[in-house]
């Protein structure tokens, strides 16, 4: 019994010693596991090699099937053009990029850019800081801008375009003048820089997409009303899909439209009546194209929302309101666009030739159609924004500036935004039946059937009372003459670093007798 006990004790001691040695050697559990797996694999391989009869049986090769068209492995030579047999049925190959994406049209050679940098880059910032408008100072400004713009057209600089753009804007805005400079000198220097930039930048507007976009953004960021000339030409050009040579991508048009909006709102001095008329004609012409992307249409409507031009007095036509009403009534436009047009109608000037009853009826009918669609598709995420814009057709958004004054004013800045501020007796009945629906949808609810029924009764009564409301927009949606497009002969083609192109001609036509 004692011997058995000793034997068990001895065996136990040996096992404990072995385990302790194992733990001492391997320490971590993960290391023990790795070592164990490695030993097992080594042992298996040694047995395999030592005893060929124990080798794993090879997987038999399948005989080639003449009916089988699928390859066993993709061919490396077809890596860039995948084998159709290896693609899912729903695969759609990417379309070929348009030529404008890869267009390379530098306005100066690398040697010319290097010379411009040597001659003008170091002096440019100092001349701007000193507000030096001497003959030599003006040459430095012109040469410095030429260098900045030429650098943007160099193919190897494409990835640096955002930085080049940002640096240029910083130098020609906050870099003009110093703390001791006279305000008049700063203003004169800024004026000259803007004029020179407008004279040189057209060459970039016919370059590849990236250069073209940044050139438009530069124009858009200037507080300089004459920049509208080039921006109007950009939005008035045909779409790139219609005219691959002279057309413009809608992404560039959207950027140009943002610049026009900025000019209408902030440019000092503000655009004149003639300039605003030119902008209005271009916007109305573009908005008349329902095939344009809805995001671009929203920017066009935003431009009209800030438009103080109301009439083409040559034929007494309220073409801005006609354009917005055409959008409100167009069932083929998306709801976001139609609702935004309702919002704009609450901000633009309403000349006496327009019956406010007709505006209210058109907006109410659009509200009824939108409410019916929201009942049918309550989970569509667009409804909150759409009904908010519908509400804003009547009321301001409540935003205040730092002094506590209302910011949401009409386009002329004379009254609060919305039809109630200017035409309360006419707009109030419509507002009373529309606002409950707007309130519910904005809170995340589907339109209440009772509220929709009330709105339906109101609209039917209005249409019976003002039967002509449906016909206040001509069937052919006439708009004033569209600005002429930039002729090919006026597109700059030279690549000489020492020659600066002339300003593009302003071929835009304005309806005779445009009035604010």
Buried (B, 14 or more C-beta within 10 A) or exposed (E): EEEEEEEEEEEEEEEEEEEEEEEEEBEEEEEBEEEEEEEEEEEEEEEEEEEEEEEEEEEEEEEEEEEEEEEEEEEEEEEEEEEEEEEEEEEEEEEEEBEBEEBEBBBBBEEBBEBBBEBBBEBBBEBBBBBBBEEEBBBBBBBBBBBBBBBBBBEEBBEEBEEBBEBBBEBBBEBBBEEEBEEEBBBBBBEBBBEBBBBBBBBBBBBBBBBBBBBBBBBBBBBBBBBBBBBBBBBBBEBBEEEEEBBBBBBBBBBBBBBBBBBBBEBEEEBEEEBBBBBBBBBBBBBBEBEBEEEBBBBBBBBBBBBBBBBBBEEEBBBBBBBBBBBBBBEEBBBBBBBBBBBBBBBBBBBEEBBBBBBBBBBBBBBBBBBEBBBEEEEEEBBBBBBBBBBBBBBBBEEEEEEEEBEBBBBBEEEBBBBBBBBEEBBEBBBEBBBBBBBBBBEEEBBBEEBBEBBBEBBEEBBEEBEEBEEBBEEEBEBBEBBEBBEEEEBBEEBEBEEBBEBBEBBBBBBEEBBB
